[in-house]
């Protein structure tokens, strides 16, 4: 029954290779058609745009969350027909490490068209890789975010997007998951993880797992403590798939390979967020993501340089993107976001089909000295330093120390190791060399210590970053340590807590 159902998504997956722009044309058409009589649709002439969709960018301005907020507030105050034809059923909450909470109203239709469809598409990719993978032959392990009661004005349930998705799993499918929905979406994260560990350690039939690697590793360690054994296959002999996202998997890949030591084990990266389900790894050997074009999101792209300069008029549709250009992604969704800049920096590695890689966040870079260091460059250098020194990293953050009259500035790294390097000086030397190789501007500023001298490294104790996030009320897989910051606010708070 499942193979028959997944067949429709495998057909749509095929269109991503054969006719991708048609998928995007359909998405934009459906958004304009369905919402043409909303207040937003009438204000921006969706009736006209249905006939002339090429005028969409000219008629609808780019809007950040703050610029969407007047419309969102009306929705949260129960005013119907503002952004979408469907009234919301849920309020998804999201925030940065220290930022204010953002509220995104979601209808059941939007959840189905965006998040559930993205999940089905990721499964379609799995079955294309291995038709015998049998995801639903046994159990799948759920680790969700939290539901957080009712929104005070909308009077609708609110919570993390992962908790809302779990609540929308069809009842006929719920028997294939552990724990039950209530525990998977419970609020106290530490208690929940312990209860899930106790359950999962005694459930031998788990086949598919997923989540943010930095949060899953402590869970697996706890399960091994309860169950015993050398790796997770001693606990779950039939485990086949780990679906991961949220952080760069490269620093954690070797640890996960040791936890799941079988040749046919599949590590599948997904690219999802509160605002949408954007990509999935469809080819193991490529380590890139196929942009999902049928999951309720219409895409446009602005070069990172133009975005920094506020030149939003340079946005282009998918059909005009090129490889090796750093872009900020604009999304228009069935959930009622219109030309909304996602905070991710991406780069297309192919345009036939459209595959990309995530380079970082628009707020996760350092340009204190003109070096314009991206997260992907820092993570790549760190990965190579770990590889050459035998180190393993749990978490890290980097921020600048500014130039003073007494001399050059530098980058200050704080790293929490899973396994410390055998030679710390060699580790730092390789890290510096790799940063120089990865970034021309960094290399120029490092030359003769002209503007940047070699970085400094502070080693954080095991468990520190998790405790730091907890002190901010940011527990769970949706909350991540900021990798790079072009300021010192995070770093100074971290150093204060380290004493």
Buried (B, 14 or more C-beta within 10 A) or exposed (E): EBEEEBEEBBEBBEBBEEEBEEBBBBBBBBBBBBBBEBBBBEEBBBEEBBEEBEEBBEEBEBBEBEEBBEBBEBBBEEEEBBBBBBBBBBBBBBBBBEEEEBBBBBBBBBBBBBBBBBBBBBBBBBBBBEEEBBBBBBBBBBBBBBBBEEBEEBEBBBBBBBBBBBBBBEEEEBEBBBBEBEBBBBBEBEEBBBBBBBBBBEBBEBBBBBBBBBBBBBBBEBBBEBBEEEBBBEBBEBBBBBBBBBBBBBBBBEBBEEBBEEEEBBBBBBBBBBBBBBBBBBBEEEBBBBBBBBBBBBBBBBBBEBBBEEEBEEBBBBEEBEEEEBBBBBBBBBBBBBBBBBBBBBBBBEBEBBBBBBBBBBBBBBBBBEBBBBBBBBBBBBBBBBBBBEBBBBBBBBBBBEBEEEEBBBBBBBBBBBEBBEBBEEBBBBBBBBBBBBBEBBBBBBEEEEBBBBBEBBBBEEEBBBEBBBEBEBBBBBBBBBBBBBEBEBBEBBBEEEE
